[in-house]
Amino acid sequence: MENSPVLKQEGSQPLSALEMKLSDETVKIETWFRKQWADYQVPFTTSVDIRNAGYKMAVIDTNLFPAGFNNIHEIQIPLAHLAVQQYWQRYMPQCEKIVLIPENHSRNVYYFHSLLVLSSILTKAGFDVKIASIDPTVTSAKTVAVEGKGEFTLYPLERSGDSVHIGDFKPCTVVLNNDLSEGIPEILTGIKQAIYPPLALGWASRLKSEHFLHYQNVCHAFAELLSLDPWLLNPLFRNCGNINFMEREGEDCLVTHVDFLLKAIQKKYDEYAIKDTPFVIVKADAGTYGMGIMTIQSVEEVYAMNRKARTRMSVGKGRKPITSVLVQEGVYSHEVVPLNHAIAEPVVYMLGQCVVGGFYRLHEGRANNENLNSPGMYFEPIPFAGPCNNPIFNDAQSRRLYAYSVLARIALLASAYELRKVL
């Protein structure tokens, strides 16, 4: 990858040792994952955000309704076709027709391109696919053009009895690419067709704190397998379940958890002789799109939040009020682009249990302890060397990408635990 992000040298030796450990233990790791996939169904579409501090790397977010398929490197698309076929052969072997449900109200051309790519992946995997909106303002079919990339038809979704359809097109399966931040729509409630992911895994019901509890448990089991300190892969976290930033309700809870985590992080930094300043990320416990997120390095910053900051933290996507937050250990991103000093974080995409590609999210205007999912970000595809279960280690970069695939699948297994609870 031209002008690839590189890991800063400060404190990178422990990570190099971790990467070597993972690459040396591939047989043990892949055997362990294979046994997990035999016992657990995984979500169909997943993306995972990772931060790499040099002395630790950890998953910081897991999305079950990812956009961004347009940022996957083209050499990975054939693998995506095979991953779709493998997943459907296992869980819906008789399925032939799929309805893909996008986000409502989107005018983002890059999101439309992502839909186009995802629809094409499903089609080339052997399925008859139509894209249908649950937005009540979409009342007739319309063509959506993606400049220079193609076009697709967006249909209004219809319902008759306990089935959804598009005219005479009757799907056996609904694939959600709508995160349900605005609630579970009546048109999809109680239908007989299978829905992937299930409605209960949308942001109307799902909590990040619950996901990271599962992630923590998986990390501990994985670390025990390899005799590792689980902290090297796992961000510490707490959550406040009743908060109102505008009214300053729940502030004591937030202060208590911020103080607890900063001290716990400092203790681990002391253990590993890390000179960085501990920080935490406070984010909405439900939701995505990089909204409702702030960086905090001291409890005084909580007390000193001005009205603008409180307003920003009070609502998420779709103006939905934020009433619960995850307080998560901040993980520095020490991967940077040498040319422009843009901070980078890898995002790994999976279809079923297979890593099918990913990209670096980059930002020139953000510090290495800040949220990169914000205006001004851009993306660089990561050409993963091959399937996640057939790693080839030619250099340090290939070892790093394998490490990212391992972390992504740990998060996927945590998501599988969530999925089992709602099936």
C-alpha positions as CSV (number, residue, x, y, z in Angstrom):
1,M,0.0,0.0,0.0
2,E,1.6,3.3,-1.1
3,N,2.5,5.6,1.7
4,S,1.1,3.2,4.3
5,P,0.7,4.2,7.9
6,V,3.7,3.1,10.0
7,L,3.9,2.3,13.7
8,K,5.9,4.9,15.6
9,Q,9.0,3.4,17.2
10,E,8.3,4.6,20.7
11,G,7.2,1.7,22.7
12,S,6.7,-0.6,19.7
13,Q,8.9,-3.5,20.9
14,P,6.2,-5.1,23.1
15,L,3.8,-5.0,20.2
16,S,6.3,-6.5,17.9
17,A,6.7,-9.3,20.4
18,L,2.9,-9.7,20.5
19,E,2.6,-9.8,16.8
20,M,5.4,-12.4,16.6
21,K,3.5,-14.4,19.3
22,L,0.3,-14.4,17.3
23,S,2.1,-15.3,14.0
24,D,4.0,-18.1,15.8
25,E,0.8,-19.5,17.3
26,T,-1.4,-19.5,14.2
27,V,-2.2,-23.2,14.4
28,K,-3.4,-23.0,18.0
29,I,-5.3,-19.7,17.2
30,E,-7.0,-21.0,14.1
31,T,-7.9,-24.3,15.8
32,W,-9.4,-22.3,18.7
33,F,-11.5,-20.1,16.3
34,R,-12.6,-23.1,14.3
35,K,-14.0,-24.7,17.4
36,Q,-15.8,-21.5,18.3
37,W,-17.5,-21.2,14.9
38,A,-18.7,-24.7,15.3
39,D,-20.6,-23.7,18.4
40,Y,-21.7,-20.2,17.7
41,Q,-23.6,-18.5,14.8
42,V,-22.0,-15.2,14.0
43,P,-23.7,-12.0,12.5
44,F,-23.7,-11.8,8.8
45,T,-22.0,-8.3,8.4
46,T,-19.5,-6.9,10.9
47,S,-16.9,-4.2,11.0
48,V,-14.4,-3.6,13.8
49,D,-12.5,-0.5,14.7
50,I,-9.0,-1.1,16.1
51,R,-6.5,1.2,17.8
52,N,-2.8,0.4,17.9
53,A,-0.8,2.1,20.6
54,G,2.4,0.2,20.0
55,Y,2.4,-1.3,23.5
56,K,-1.2,-2.6,23.2
57,M,-3.8,-2.9,20.5
58,A,-7.5,-3.2,21.1
59,V,-11.0,-3.2,19.5
60,I,-12.8,0.0,20.4
61,D,-16.0,-0.4,18.5
62,T,-18.0,-3.2,16.7
63,N,-20.6,-2.4,14.1
64,L,-23.1,-5.0,12.9
65,F,-24.6,-2.7,10.2
66,P,-21.5,-1.4,8.5
67,A,-21.3,1.1,5.7
68,G,-17.9,1.4,3.9
69,F,-18.0,-1.7,1.7
70,N,-16.9,0.7,-1.1
71,N,-13.5,1.1,0.8
72,I,-12.6,-2.6,0.6
73,H,-9.7,-3.3,-1.7
74,E,-10.9,-4.7,-5.0
75,I,-8.6,-7.8,-4.7
76,Q,-10.7,-8.9,-1.7
77,I,-14.1,-8.9,-3.5
78,P,-13.8,-12.5,-4.8
79,L,-13.2,-13.6,-1.2
80,A,-16.3,-11.7,-0.1
81,H,-18.4,-13.7,-2.7
82,L,-17.1,-17.0,-1.2
83,A,-17.7,-15.8,2.4
84,V,-21.4,-15.0,1.5
85,Q,-21.9,-18.4,-0.1
86,Q,-20.4,-20.2,2.9
87,Y,-22.6,-18.3,5.3
88,W,-25.8,-18.8,3.5
89,Q,-25.1,-22.4,2.7
90,R,-24.8,-23.0,6.5
91,Y,-27.8,-21.0,7.7
92,M,-30.2,-20.5,4.8
93,P,-29.3,-23.1,2.1
94,Q,-32.6,-22.8,0.3
95,C,-32.5,-19.0,0.0
96,E,-32.5,-17.4,-3.4
97,K,-34.0,-13.9,-3.0
98,I,-32.8,-11.2,-0.6
99,V,-34.1,-7.8,0.3
100,L,-31.4,-5.4,1.4
101,I,-32.7,-2.6,3.8
102,P,-30.6,0.6,3.8
103,E,-30.5,3.5,6.2
104,N,-33.3,6.1,6.1
105,H,-32.9,9.7,4.9
106,S,-29.3,9.2,3.7
107,R,-28.0,11.5,1.0
108,N,-24.4,10.4,1.4
109,V,-23.1,9.4,-2.0
110,Y,-20.4,7.3,-0.3
111,Y,-23.0,5.3,1.6
112,F,-24.9,4.7,-1.7
113,H,-21.6,3.4,-3.2
114,S,-21.3,1.1,-0.2
115,L,-24.8,-0.2,-0.8
116,L,-24.0,-0.8,-4.5
117,V,-20.9,-2.8,-3.6
118,L,-22.7,-4.9,-0.9
119,S,-25.6,-5.5,-3.3
120,S,-23.1,-6.6,-6.0
121,I,-21.3,-8.9,-3.6
122,L,-24.6,-10.6,-2.7
123,T,-25.6,-10.8,-6.4
124,K,-22.4,-12.3,-7.5
125,A,-22.6,-14.8,-4.7
126,G,-25.7,-16.2,-6.5
127,F,-28.7,-14.3,-5.0
128,D,-31.5,-12.2,-6.6
129,V,-31.2,-8.9,-4.6
130,K,-33.4,-5.9,-4.4
131,I,-32.8,-2.8,-2.2
132,A,-35.9,-1.6,-0.4
133,S,-36.5,1.3,2.0
134,I,-38.5,1.3,5.2
135,D,-38.6,5.1,5.1
136,P,-42.3,6.0,4.9
137,T,-41.5,8.9,2.6
138,V,-40.2,6.5,-0.1
139,T,-43.5,5.6,-1.8
140,S,-42.4,4.7,-5.3
141,A,-39.3,3.1,-7.0
142,K,-36.6,5.5,-7.9
143,T,-33.1,5.2,-9.5
144,V,-30.2,6.2,-7.3
145,A,-27.1,7.0,-9.4
146,V,-23.6,6.7,-8.0
147,E,-21.4,8.9,-10.1
148,G,-18.9,6.9,-12.0
149,K,-19.8,3.7,-10.2
150,G,-23.3,2.6,-11.4
151,E,-26.8,2.9,-10.1
152,F,-29.4,0.9,-8.3
153,T,-33.2,1.0,-7.9
154,L,-34.6,1.8,-4.4
155,Y,-38.0,0.4,-3.8
156,P,-40.5,1.0,-1.1
157,L,-40.9,-2.1,1.1
158,E,-44.4,-3.5,1.3
159,R,-46.0,-5.9,3.8
160,S,-48.9,-8.3,3.4
161,G,-49.8,-10.3,6.5
162,D,-46.6,-11.6,8.1
163,S,-44.4,-11.2,5.0
164,V,-42.6,-8.3,3.3
165,H,-42.2,-8.0,-0.4
166,I,-41.6,-5.7,-3.3
167,G,-44.6,-6.2,-5.7
168,D,-44.3,-9.8,-6.8
169,F,-40.7,-10.1,-5.5
170,K,-41.0,-12.2,-2.3
171,P,-37.6,-12.6,-0.5
172,C,-36.8,-15.5,1.8
173,T,-34.4,-13.3,3.8
174,V,-34.0,-9.6,4.8
175,V,-30.5,-8.3,5.2
176,L,-30.4,-5.1,7.4
177,N,-28.0,-2.4,6.6
178,N,-30.0,0.0,8.8
179,D,-28.9,0.2,12.4
180,L,-32.4,0.9,13.8
181,S,-31.2,3.9,15.8
182,E,-34.7,5.4,15.4
183,G,-36.4,2.3,16.8
184,I,-37.7,-1.1,15.5
185,P,-40.0,-0.4,12.5
186,E,-43.5,-1.9,12.6
187,I,-43.2,-3.1,9.0
188,L,-40.5,-5.6,10.1
189,T,-42.0,-6.7,13.4
190,G,-43.2,-10.3,13.5
191,I,-42.5,-11.2,9.8
192,K,-41.9,-14.8,9.0
193,Q,-38.8,-14.1,6.9
194,A,-35.4,-14.4,8.5
195,I,-33.7,-11.1,9.3
196,Y,-29.9,-10.7,9.4
197,P,-28.9,-9.3,11.9
198,P,-32.0,-9.8,14.1
199,L,-34.0,-6.7,15.0
200,A,-32.9,-7.0,18.6
201,L,-29.3,-6.3,17.6
202,G,-30.1,-2.9,16.3
203,W,-29.2,0.2,18.3
204,A,-32.7,0.5,19.6
205,S,-31.9,-2.5,21.8
206,R,-28.2,-3.2,21.8
207,L,-25.7,-1.6,24.2
208,K,-21.9,-1.3,23.6
209,S,-21.3,-2.0,27.3
210,E,-22.9,-5.4,26.9
211,H,-20.8,-6.1,23.8
212,F,-17.6,-5.1,25.6
213,L,-18.4,-7.3,28.5
214,H,-18.6,-10.2,26.1
215,Y,-15.4,-9.0,24.4
216,Q,-13.6,-8.8,27.7
217,N,-14.6,-12.4,28.5
218,V,-13.4,-13.6,25.1
219,C,-10.2,-11.8,25.5
220,H,-9.5,-13.5,28.8
221,A,-10.2,-16.9,27.3
222,F,-8.0,-16.1,24.3
223,A,-5.2,-14.7,26.5
224,E,-5.2,-17.8,28.7
225,L,-4.8,-19.9,25.6
226,L,-1.6,-18.1,24.6
227,S,-0.4,-17.1,28.2
228,L,-0.8,-13.4,27.5
229,D,-1.9,-10.5,29.6
230,P,-5.5,-9.8,28.3
231,W,-5.0,-6.1,28.9
232,L,-2.8,-6.1,25.8
233,L,-5.9,-6.7,23.7
234,N,-8.7,-5.4,25.8
235,P,-9.8,-1.8,26.7
236,L,-10.9,-1.4,30.3
237,F,-14.4,0.0,30.6
238,R,-17.3,1.0,32.8
239,N,-20.7,2.4,32.1
240,C,-23.2,4.9,33.4
241,G,-26.7,3.9,32.7
242,N,-28.7,7.0,33.7
243,I,-27.2,10.3,32.6
244,N,-28.4,13.7,31.3
245,F,-25.6,16.0,30.3
246,M,-27.8,19.1,29.9
247,E,-29.3,18.7,33.4
248,R,-25.9,17.4,34.9
249,E,-27.7,14.3,36.1
250,G,-25.5,11.3,36.6
251,E,-22.4,13.4,36.8
252,D,-21.2,11.8,40.0
253,C,-21.4,8.4,38.3
254,L,-19.4,9.7,35.4
255,V,-16.7,11.2,37.6
256,T,-16.5,8.0,39.7
257,H,-15.9,5.8,36.7
258,V,-13.5,8.2,34.9
259,D,-11.4,8.4,38.1
260,F,-11.5,4.6,38.6
261,L,-10.4,4.0,35.0
262,L,-7.6,6.6,34.9
263,K,-6.1,5.1,38.0
264,A,-6.4,1.5,36.6
265,I,-4.8,2.6,33.3
266,Q,-2.0,4.3,35.1
267,K,-1.3,1.2,37.1
268,K,-0.9,-0.8,33.9
269,Y,1.2,1.9,32.4
270,D,3.5,1.7,35.4
271,E,3.7,-2.0,35.0
272,Y,4.9,-1.7,31.4
273,A,6.9,1.5,31.9
274,I,4.7,3.4,29.5
275,K,5.2,7.2,29.5
276,D,1.9,8.2,27.9
277,T,-0.8,10.1,29.8
278,P,-3.9,7.9,30.5
279,F,-7.2,9.0,29.0
280,V,-10.7,7.7,28.6
281,I,-13.3,8.0,25.9
282,V,-16.9,8.7,26.9
283,K,-19.3,7.6,24.2
284,A,-23.0,6.9,23.8
285,D,-23.8,3.4,24.9
286,A,-25.9,2.9,21.8
287,G,-25.3,4.3,18.4
288,T,-22.7,5.0,15.8
289,Y,-21.6,7.6,13.2
290,G,-19.0,9.0,15.5
291,M,-21.6,11.0,17.5
292,G,-21.7,11.6,21.2
293,I,-17.9,11.0,21.8
294,M,-15.4,12.9,23.9
295,T,-11.8,12.4,25.2
296,I,-11.2,13.0,28.9
297,Q,-7.8,13.0,30.7
298,S,-8.9,14.1,34.2
299,V,-12.1,14.2,36.4
300,E,-11.8,18.0,36.4
301,E,-12.6,18.0,32.7
302,V,-16.0,16.4,33.5
303,Y,-16.9,19.2,36.0
304,A,-15.6,21.8,33.5
305,M,-17.7,20.7,30.5
306,N,-19.2,23.8,28.9
307,R,-22.7,24.1,27.4
308,K,-21.4,23.4,23.9
309,A,-19.8,20.2,25.0
310,R,-22.8,19.1,27.0
311,T,-25.1,19.8,24.0
312,R,-22.8,17.7,21.7
313,M,-22.9,14.8,24.2
314,S,-26.7,15.0,24.8
315,V,-27.9,13.6,21.5
316,G,-26.8,11.0,19.0
317,K,-27.9,9.9,15.5
318,G,-31.3,11.1,14.5
319,R,-31.4,13.5,17.5
320,K,-32.0,10.5,19.8
321,P,-31.2,11.6,23.4
322,I,-28.1,10.0,25.0
323,T,-29.1,8.7,28.4
324,S,-26.4,6.0,28.9
325,V,-22.7,6.2,28.2
326,L,-19.7,3.8,27.9
327,V,-16.6,5.0,29.7
328,Q,-13.8,3.2,27.8
329,E,-10.0,3.1,28.3
330,G,-8.5,5.4,25.6
331,V,-6.1,3.6,23.3
332,Y,-3.6,5.9,21.6
333,S,-3.2,5.4,17.8
334,H,0.5,5.4,17.1
335,E,0.1,4.5,13.5
336,V,0.7,7.6,11.3
337,V,1.2,8.4,7.6
338,P,4.8,9.7,7.2
339,L,3.9,12.1,4.4
340,N,1.2,14.2,6.0
341,H,1.3,12.9,9.7
342,A,-2.3,11.7,9.5
343,I,-3.3,9.6,12.4
344,A,-4.6,6.1,11.3
345,E,-6.7,3.3,12.7
346,P,-7.6,0.1,10.9
347,V,-11.1,-1.0,10.3
348,V,-11.6,-4.7,9.5
349,Y,-14.7,-6.0,7.6
350,M,-16.1,-9.5,8.0
351,L,-18.9,-11.4,6.2
352,G,-19.8,-14.3,8.4
353,Q,-16.7,-15.7,10.1
354,C,-14.3,-14.5,7.3
355,V,-12.2,-11.4,7.2
356,V,-12.9,-10.0,3.7
357,G,-10.8,-6.8,3.8
358,G,-10.7,-3.5,5.5
359,F,-9.2,0.0,5.3
360,Y,-7.4,2.6,7.4
361,R,-9.5,5.5,8.6
362,L,-7.2,8.5,8.5
363,H,-7.4,12.1,9.8
364,E,-4.8,14.9,9.5
365,G,-6.6,17.2,11.9
366,R,-7.0,14.9,14.9
367,A,-4.6,14.0,17.7
368,N,-3.7,10.4,18.4
369,N,-6.0,10.3,21.4
370,E,-9.1,11.7,19.6
371,N,-12.0,10.1,17.7
372,L,-11.1,9.8,14.0
373,N,-14.7,9.1,12.9
374,S,-15.4,12.8,12.2
375,P,-15.5,15.3,9.3
376,G,-12.2,15.5,7.5
377,M,-11.5,11.7,7.7
378,Y,-10.5,9.8,4.6
379,F,-9.8,6.1,3.9
380,E,-7.1,3.9,2.4
381,P,-8.0,0.3,1.5
382,I,-5.9,-2.4,3.2
383,P,-5.0,-5.3,0.8
384,F,-5.1,-8.1,3.3
385,A,-2.7,-10.8,2.1
386,G,-5.4,-13.5,1.9
387,P,-8.1,-15.3,3.9
388,C,-7.9,-14.9,7.6
389,N,-7.3,-18.7,8.0
390,N,-4.4,-18.8,5.5
391,P,-2.0,-16.1,6.7
392,I,1.3,-15.5,4.9
393,F,3.9,-13.7,6.9
394,N,6.4,-12.1,4.5
395,D,7.1,-9.0,6.6
396,A,6.1,-6.9,9.6
397,Q,3.1,-5.6,7.8
398,S,1.7,-9.0,7.1
399,R,2.1,-10.0,10.8
400,R,0.3,-6.8,11.8
401,L,-2.6,-7.5,9.5
402,Y,-2.9,-11.0,10.9
403,A,-2.9,-9.5,14.4
404,Y,-5.8,-7.2,13.3
405,S,-7.7,-10.2,11.8
406,V,-7.3,-12.0,15.2
407,L,-8.6,-9.0,17.1
408,A,-11.5,-8.6,14.7
409,R,-12.5,-12.2,15.1
410,I,-12.4,-11.9,18.9
411,A,-14.9,-9.0,18.6
412,L,-16.9,-11.2,16.2
413,L,-17.1,-14.0,18.7
414,A,-18.3,-11.5,21.3
415,S,-21.0,-10.4,18.9
416,A,-21.9,-14.1,18.5
417,Y,-22.5,-14.2,22.2
418,E,-24.9,-11.3,21.8
419,L,-26.6,-13.0,18.9
420,R,-27.1,-16.3,20.8
421,K,-29.1,-14.3,23.5
422,V,-31.6,-13.0,21.0
423,L,-32.1,-16.0,18.7
